[in-house]
Amino acid sequence: MSGYQGKKNIPRITSDRLLIKGAKIVNDDQSFLADIYMEDGVIKQIGDNLIVPGGVKIIEAHGRMVMPGGIDVHTRFQMPDRGMVSADDFYQGTRAALAGGTTMIIDHVVPESGIDLVAAFKQWREWADSKSCCDYSLHVDITEWNKGTQEEMETLVKDHGVNSFLVYLAYKDVFQLSDAQIYEVFSVIRDLGAIAQVHAENGDIIAEEQRRILDLGITGPEGHVLSRPEEVEAEAVNRSVTIANQTNCPLYITKVMSKSAADVIALARKKGAVVYGEPISASLGTDGTHYWSKNWAKAAAFVTSPPLSPDPTTPDYLNSLLSCGDLQVTGSAHCTFHTSQRAVGKDNFSLIPEGTNGTEERMSLIWDKCVVTGKMDENQFVSVTSTNAAKIFNLYPRKGRIAVGSDADLVLWDPDITKIISAKSHNLAVEYNIFEGTEVRGGPLVVISQGKIVLEEGSLHTTEGCGRYISRKPFPDHVYKRIKARSRLTELRGVPRGLYDGPVCEVTVTPKVISTIPSMKTSPAKQQQQQPFTHQPVRNLHQSGFSLSGAQIDDNVPRRTTQRIVAPPGGKANITSLG
């Protein structure tokens, strides 16, 4: 690499002191030329002609861009799924992230049924602490709602540095919460000063559609997207915005996959809602036409929820909204599975483990789709790949900025380098890459994490288990300044008036008759629960012993012959004759 000190025949210096000379420093708000001196994993000096100690490793930038390391706000490494575990664990996943210029990830804790949030969080900490190659933090998913959940959330915020929780509007009978439960969760999240994240899809409609499409004999990966049309994503986003507005809770929509969902977010923001949208590598870099591939394994590799849109113009549209600020942050939702694991759903698309790759490719894809095309400049690129995320999740300015006192997580970026993405060369454990054959321009030349060089001359030098858990405080200013202002404005007050002392009509309330015969579509477990119940004093005719099968009192009366209804010229609604 031209102009770079430290060739392969010279032993790699692992000093904790680094000096980048002649850098074009790129932050979200400005770019300027300066040198950067780092020591003990922190930026100590920025300026010209810096006075630094001897024995410092020097990187000659020659005017190239140096920007904050990327923050991947959504990963699911080492994700458990029905006894399986996703292919890329915290070592493989963070190693791939570093290879693409990302120096921090925020993973999702997914508590299994019956496991409390704190115990699940500690399990994820144990996995990540032993394997992560870069700094990380954790979102916590709320998979069930009960009396103890609120206390667990408070403990996570106060004692464990968590400031974001995710709820599911999808995955009926597994993770899905009701609107009333989500209202309660949002109210708790607001009081704790955290961010409410939502997986936005209408789980009830999806469950019905999955059944209908399987009944049609469609079992392949195309059934996945057919059962999840994009309007069920948009509807759930709109419902989330409504509940967040009612509770005055900041809202963050994960995995924005379709035009219509992105439009709902953009419109809500124009109306003043505190809502953020997270498109992912997959939705920005490819589309859902691959679900119809003749190769089952390839089609299955694209299965994720919400699904990739079959509309091939979607990625360009989402990149445009990301560039103009209607969408604010980018993640990868990286959750990969081997083909043998996906094959659990070979005869039923609803059983295919979900998730795609994207943590390694994220930054290059966005540079290629947004900066190379002139949709955004280098400063906006920094905003959507690190700074906005750092501000929303209260990591700023430790992360997401090049400044004295900030962490030494940096990327020396080459805007002209080109690469063809391929499973043959990626740093992942899986056989398929959903961006296979995509040529991207722009990529990292040198990646510095915790003040140490982890990528140089195309070679990774990662250390398993060196990643630190980064605590996040509640009430991030970037989010909660607006929430606090809105709470002052929206205080409800009753109208002062005299007491009404006129006549009052008497009313009787008739209890609602609820059938105890369960629907055929209700789960067997629910049928067993429902059958013993009777509702008194209303008589339930479904449980009557009366039978229509025996002799009847009018059996001797001759029956009328069948009569055909004739539709007159005026239409069926204008029937005037029987004959």
C-alpha positions, 0 to 999 in steps of 0.5 A: 500500500503506497505511502504506508509505513510498516511493510510485511518484512517488518515485525508489526508494532503493537504499541499503544501509541499511534500517530496518523499524519496528514489525515483528512479528518471526517466528522458528521459536521465538518472535514479538516486536515490534521494529525491524530495522536492516540495513546492507551486507546484514547485520542490525546491530540489533534492538530499540526506538528504535534509533540509526541513521545518517541517510539510511536508507530506512524501511519502516513495518511497522505490526505486520505479520509480518516473517520470514526469507526462504524457502529453497527446498531443491530446484530444477532451474533450467536443467536439461539433458535430452536436448539440451533445457534446462528453460524457467526458467533461473537468472534466471527461476527465482530471479526467480520465487522472490523474487516468492513470498518465497523468498530462497535456493535450493539447486539440483541438479547433475546430471552427464552420463555420463562427466563428473566431479562437480567439472567438472559442479559448476563448470558449474552455478556458471558458469550460476548466477553469471551469472544468479541474482538471489538467494543459492544453493547446490548439491546434487550428484547421484551419477549413476554410482559408480566409483573416482574418484567418492569422491575427487571427493566429498571435493574438493567437500566440502573445497574447494567447500562442498558437504555434500549428495549425491543418489542415485537408486533410479530411472531404470534404466540411466541414473542408478539405483545398486544397493543395494550401491553405495548402501551404499558411497555412504552410507558415504562420505557419513557419513565426509565429514559430508554429507547423503545425499539419495535419489530414492526409487522402485523403478526395476526395477519401473517399467521393467517396468511402463512396458513393460507399459503401453505394450504395452497401447497406453496412451501418454498422461500417465496411463501415467506415474502408472499405471507408478509406483504409490505403493507403489514409492515407499514401498518405495524409501523403506523400503529407503533407511531400511534402508541408512541405518540400516546405515551410520549415515548421515543420510538426506533423502528428496526429493520426498515425493509419497504418503501411504504414502511419508510414513508410512514416513518418519514411522514411521522417525523414531518409531523414532529414525532420522535421516531427513528428508522433503521434500514439494514445492509440487506434492504439497502443493498439487494431486493427480494426477487431472489426468493423465487430462485430455482436454487432452494438454498440460495432463496432460503439464504435471503429469508429474514423478517420483515422480508426483502421487498420484491420491488427491485427499486426499493434499495435505491428508494431507501438509500435516498431516504437515508441520504435526505435524513428521513431515515437516520441510522444503519444496522446489519441485523446480521444473523446467519445460518448454514444451509443445513440449518435453513433446511429445517424449513425445506418443506415449510417456509415458516420454519426456515431460520431467519436472518441475513449477513451484512455486518462486513458489507454495510459501510462499503455498500452505503458508500457505493450506493449513497456517496458514489452516486452523489446522494450524500457527502462524506459527512452524512456518511459518517452520520448514518454509519456511526454518529447518529447511532452514538447520539441516539444510544448515548455513546456520543462523543466517546463513539461516533466522533474524532475528538480529543478524549474520544475512543481511538476507533478510527478508519482510514478510508479509501474512496476509490478501492473496488471490491466484488463481494463474494462468499469465497472471500468474506470473513463469515462462516456461511456458504452464501452471501446475499450480495454475491457478485455485487461490485462496491467502491470504497472501503477501509485501508486501515482499521484501528480499534481501541487504539490498536491496528486491527486491519492493515494491508488487507490482513486482520489482526484481531484478538478474541475476547478483547472487546469491552462492554460499553454501558449506556446511560438513560435519557440521551439528550439527543432524544429526550430534550424533545420528549421532555418539552412535549411532556410539558405541553401535553399535560391534560387538564379537565374543564372547571364546571359546576356539578350536573344536578338534573335527571339521570336515566337508568340503564341496564347493562347486558353482559356480552355472550361469549361462545365457549365453542373454540374456533378450529384455528385456536391452538389445542392448548387454548381449547383445553383452557376455554371449554370448562368456562360457562358464562352465567346468568346468560344461557349458553345455547351451544351447551344445551342438551336439545337436539334437532336430530329426532322426530319433530312436531311438524313432520306431518306438514308437507314441505314446499318444493325448492324455489329458485330466486330469479334476478330481475333486470334491475339486479339481484338487489331488486328481487320482485318475483319468486318462481 
